[in-house]
């Protein structure tokens, strides 16, 4: 029998949360899925029958390897004050908790600094062995490929070097139980026989590469010049983009409509880049940012001496954009006098500088944008009706971000890559829970707000780590639905009590105030109670309190120092 004993799994069970209201299962910040073993069995069987035993083994091994690596990332956040062995045992315990197999350690030697590792484990109730026996009968060789991949992925990530496992006994091949052994790849004399299963498959890889090439050709035929800054595949986004593509080769004045932050200037840039004017200037003007007395001189230019302070003649934005595109953002904020001159430019194709009677011919493609309702502005006398009709020839409405939720993952990936490059930092990506929180937001500031949130996330996330919810929403994290946990008896506990309404919050606050408990005493009592409920595990206690472990440590030390 093994002399290695597992530490209590309370901290791991606390990470597994069920959210009945929205049908999500979480392990830490990673989304999980509860699948029927029969469904996995059917998939496994179809893989074997379609691509053969060797290719199926490679695919499933790599799939398990990726799963093990993700769990190793979770293990790094847990049991920081535990021994190396206890930290490593997070992997076997999580593998058991996830329902894959019951793991009994036989021998375990771990020295991360020296790179030494030897692990031997026995498996009971291995799902892969059971389904293989059912579908194919007794096997000649071990068949728990995904589980071996998991053990190898977890250990390799934990050790910082490639540690492959081999299944030396398998219940599907006649053994009483499965048994695996893991050690550094160079210590396996026959490593070349099984390490290819951990590598990308050349045949499947070529098929995937060919599929990607076909998809790229299809996309290029649909849109020959896709603009990198415009990301989206939702129906509303594609409709707006298609309208821009169709207008690009014409001379029509385009009016971009949409809320603040939806990316109107990016669409204007795309229109310019797709047009024959792409090599000429693109000039952008925010009409709302200019004082009324300066708008006309900024747009149409000024002659020397036209007004006090005009010491030299100066070209306006229209002249600077000659041959190219002029983007007038917030055009609804233009004063009426400037609107009259803008109408003349659109009708006659000529301007007059302020203080001059000489007309100048210009060749400019005008793109206007507004987030106000120009119909209402016309009715209220704030916008010229004739100018509105002239601008409204080709309107393009850009949908708000809340109407294009399907585009958020692609937007997030692009923004993370850009901010990592900007701040010279590398992150592993964004957790499933954080992505889910982004999708649940209303986004009144649209893409611009998402961009700001993700830049903060990249900055606050640990180097080479994951962007989590707490890195995105400082002081205002979204309210998550109530979640149920798993008790020591394996049963789901009821969702933890929350403060869902102002009335309930008020009741709690009134009760505390009526009791006359000092705030410091209440905080100390709450911290101690959380530690007790977590059986002394500080990481689990911190999760109960909705804070990080360093924050909990700080508060505990502060109260200890006050005694």
Secondary structure, 3 states (H helix, E strand, C coil): CCCCCCCCCHHHHHHEEEECCCCEEEECCEEECCCCHHHHHHHHHHHHHHHCHHHHHHHHHHHHHHHHHHHHHHHHHCCCCCCHHHHHCHHHHHHHHCCCCEEEEEEEEEECCCCEEEEEEEEECCHHHHHHHHHHCCCCCCCCHHHHHHHHHHHHHHHCCCEEEEEEECHHHCCCCEEEEEEEHHHCCCHHHCHHHHCCCHHHHHHHHHHHHHHHHHHHHHCCCCCCCCCCCCHHHHHHHHHHHHHHCCCCCEEEECCCCCCHHHHHHHHHHHCCCCCCCEEEEEHHHCCHHHHHHHHHCECCCCCCCCCCCECCHHHHCCCCEEEEECHHHCCHHHHHHHHHHHHHCEEECECCCCEEECCCEEEEEECCCHHHHHHCCCCCHHHHHHHCCEEEECCCHHHCHHHHHHHHHHHHHHHHHHCCCCCCEECHHHHHHHHHCCCCCHHHHHHHHHHHHHHHCCCCCEECHHHHCCCCCCCCCCCECECCCCCECCCCCCCCCHHHHHHHHHHHHHHCCCHHHHHHHHHHHHHHHCCCCHHHHHHHHCCCHHHHHHHHHHHHHHC
